[in-house]
Amino acid sequence: MYSVLTSAINHPDGINPYRGLFNHRIIESLAASGLPVDAVSPRPFAPPIGPYSEYASIPDIEECGAYTVHRPRFWYLLPKRLLYGLSGDSYARRVPRYVERTFETPDVVHACHIFPDGYGMLPYVREHDVPLFVVSHGALLNGFGEHPPGVDARVRETLSAATGVLCVSDALAETARSLTDPAKVTTVPIGADPDEFPVEERARIRRELNVDPDETVVLFVGEFSERKGIAELIELLPDLDVSDVTFAFVGHGGPLEDDFRRAIARSEFSEHVYTGMPSETLREWYAAADLLLLPSHAEGRPTVIYEAMASETAVLASDVGGVAEQVVDGVTGHLVPPGDVAALRDALERLSSNSDRLHRFGRAGYDRLLEQEWTWDGHARRLRELHLAAIE
């Protein structure tokens, strides 16, 4: 038995209940495995008025399932494109002090992102000589060289100081090895738990969602942004030639949301567009769906694909990042080049009319998830092995 301190700036709260759900799952999996876990999810100081003033209402300490999350404050400076590096410095000055006076010294610090979480905890791990593990989910390493001033240097410093660099995909691990000692880099996939998806109630769920039992349900889950391929969907959907198909779009806001809603209004697929959705309802949509649609421009190994696999849902996705490590083209789904509207259109039209093939893909994806142990129990086991190797 050993103790863990986790840090995760991206973590659900009352303002953004879907933000960083994968980080909540990571921390919860460690706590559920029986480890003593302390968790910090720093939040910016909120201004007294203006668009960010509501963040003052977020409680400083809150129960979060199997663990308690603490939210110390730091200065998050705007505009981000210029001052993000300095925001990381504020994190590094303020959060370790909070940790020092609030918790016993842990055996391991597990930062859910390289920056600012890992960088922000560097003063603490150096002071206490505690192993630091940092996680890369995609955006930070995929965008290396294009970050605001000073961020890349802070990322390099963090990678150099970390005991372990944990990447969610082999593609990200290859990038990380080009930036630091390759020996400390490991692929540690996240996952999803099939027990959470009520696939056996599919017929009832479809009735309650007002979906015809014979229709093909295509589900999109993600931000309404260019990175998630929304521009391609805006071009594609108004004149897409398919029949007996229901689309459900579950987003978390994003800069293209208004444009996307206008495109949907011009199409025949206008029934199911949501911004925000309770987790239980989203899992029902997964159970009801035949096909997950993810035309992203960049990814690590996206959580939504694991969730599709757990719910026996086939996948149509862009061949980017670690997606091909999850989806076996022609076996568990179909991959298309990113940004290729014609290929996406052709794949949608072919797959949506072949329910038997979608069923085979979905079942094969489910089997692959279990064979690879891409579950949260499997994730926690891998983390414990790495942590113990560092402290024994």
Buried (B, 14 or more C-beta within 10 A) or exposed (E): EBBBBBBBBBBBBEEBBBBBBBBBBBBBBBBBBEBBBBBBBBBBEBEEEEEBEEBEEBEEEBEBEBBEBBBBBBBBBEEEEEBBBBBBBBBBEBBBEBBEEEBEBBBBBBBBBBBBBBBBBBBBBEEEEBBBBBBBBBBBBBEBEEBBEBBBEBBBBBBEBBBBBBBBBBBBBBBBBEBBEEEBBBBBBBBBBBEBBBBEEBEEBBEEBEBEEEBBBBBBBBBBBBBBBBBBBBEBBBEBEBEEBBBBBBBBEBEBBEBBBEBBEEBBBEEBBBEEBEEEEBBBBBBBBBBBBBBBBBBBBBBBBBBBBBBBBBBBBBBBBBBBBBBBBEEBBBBBEBBBBEBBBEBBBEBBBBBEBBBBBBEBBBBBBEEBEBBBEBBBEBBBEBBEEBEE
